[in-house]
């Protein structure tokens, strides 16, 4: 069944991939920050950028969110990733997941795991549930600034498994971690019989800043970024030690070796779309938002502003600081060997 699921997912994406490569852009992958709200206060949290938006522009209603899903399906979106904030704080998340599944989308979402005791039984339609644990207990709780966050996340994973899901641990590696801490996380994943996916803490910009400068980079995030070479070497070692428990596709490490997603050949606006909690499209991407536009998604995605940003993708000053997993993922979808590397790595998908 697992092999068939992977095969079906890959086959559904092929027409959209070919169209994006050779005809015109297709937002195959959608990164959607579905809510401003969160019950934690993580040091490197990107959605903090959206506080100014929340004050002047409320989150989408269920009806409005369903309309966004309809528009995404019309544009050719095949993978929808809900993030936040904490997506499970939206009571209508199961409804939105089901609406996307009706339209043949693979649905992912990321969670801190704290609410799964009450919500897990309603989320079974999701294809991939990623539970964030950013280090051993002491480090995770420190980064989350929420005592008990680690224990809640582990309990959440166990609850998901109880309901027949196979969640994945996702770990944002900061400079607070040493190799022994990565070992600890790999052992945790192994003991829970789930995969773990490591990524580097990224640097992003406030969502509402136009023509951003380097001084606008989030100071807390900058201080937490780990050494790239150390990260590459460490994950390579873990993959040898723990095999399929480590979900990182080999192509992700190849991207890091290039020095940035820009050097790898970013296609963020060719195969990706970034949506904010109020329904605005952020461009050129979710990590480095220079502009926001609201309205009909087709008009925005093929409109003048986004088209101009698309031509400059990978050429902005901040592109050479970027190691974004989400934008890297959409870029990798456009090459067959990269897509196969991803499908091969995620055995739980």
Secondary structure, DSSP 8 states (H G I E B T S, - for coil): -HHHHHHHHHHHHHHHHHHHHHTS----EEEEE--S--S---TT-GGGGGHHHHHHS----HHHHHHHHHHHHHHT--EEEEESS-GGGSTTHHHHHHHHHHTT-EEEEEE-STTHHHHGGG-TT-SEEEEE--SSHHHHHHHHT-TTHHHHHHHHHHHHHHTT---EEEEEEBTT--HHHHHHHHHHHHHHT-EEEEEE------TT-SS--GGGS-HHHHHHB--HHHHHHHHHHHHHHHGGGB---HHHHHHHHTTSHHHHT--HHHHEEEE-TTS-EEEE-SSSEEEEE-S-HHHHHTSHHHHHHHHTTTTSGGGGG---HHHHHHHHTTSHHHHHHHHHH-TT-
